[in-house]
C-alpha cells in the first residue's frame, strides 16, 4: 500500500512538472523506474502502467541516458515468467517508441541489444527495432548500417530459434532498405557468421 501510494504521488509530480525530469528532480523519474523492478508483481504492474502513461508526458525531456535507464529497467519485466508483466512491459516499450525521435531510439536500443543476454528481451528489442527501421532510414540513411547491423550480426548464430527468427527478419528488411550496404558492413565477420548472412540474403 505504501509503495503504491508513493507511485501515485510520483505520477502526479511528473504530470505537473514534466520538464523536471531533465533536471535534478529526474531522481523522481528514476524512482518510478525502480518500482518497475519491484519483487511484488502488483507493484511492478502498477509501475509499468504508470510508466506507459508518463512517457508521453516527459518524452521531449528524455536524453539517451534516460532512455538507456528505461530500457535497462524494462529488461527485467520483459524477461518475466508472468504473461501479464511481459504485456505491460511491452506496452511501456511501445509507448517509448511512439514518444521518441526514431533515430535516437534506434541508436539507444541497438546499444542495449548488445548488452542484454535474455532471449525474451532480445526478441522484444528486435521487434521494436524492426518497426523503427523504415522511419529511421528515411530520416538518417546511414543509421541502419552504422548502428543496427553490428548487434544483429552478433545474433546470427544465437542458440535460441526465436532470437534468430527476429534477427533474420531485421536483416532481411535491412537488405531491402539499404541493399549491398548490408554485405559491405559484414566485411570482417567470422566465416561462419558471414556464411549465415549470405545464405539468409540469398533465400
Secondary structure as UniProt FT lines:
FT   HELIX           2..16
FT   HELIX           18..22
FT   TURN            24..25
FT   HELIX           26..35
FT   TURN            36..37
FT   HELIX           41..58
FT   HELIX           59..61
FT   HELIX           64..78
FT   HELIX           83..99
FT   HELIX           102..114
FT   HELIX           119..139
FT   TURN            141..142
FT   HELIX           144..148
FT   HELIX           149..154
FT   TURN            155..157
FT   HELIX           161..178
FT   TURN            179..180
FT   HELIX           181..185
FT   TURN            186..188
FT   HELIX           191..202
//
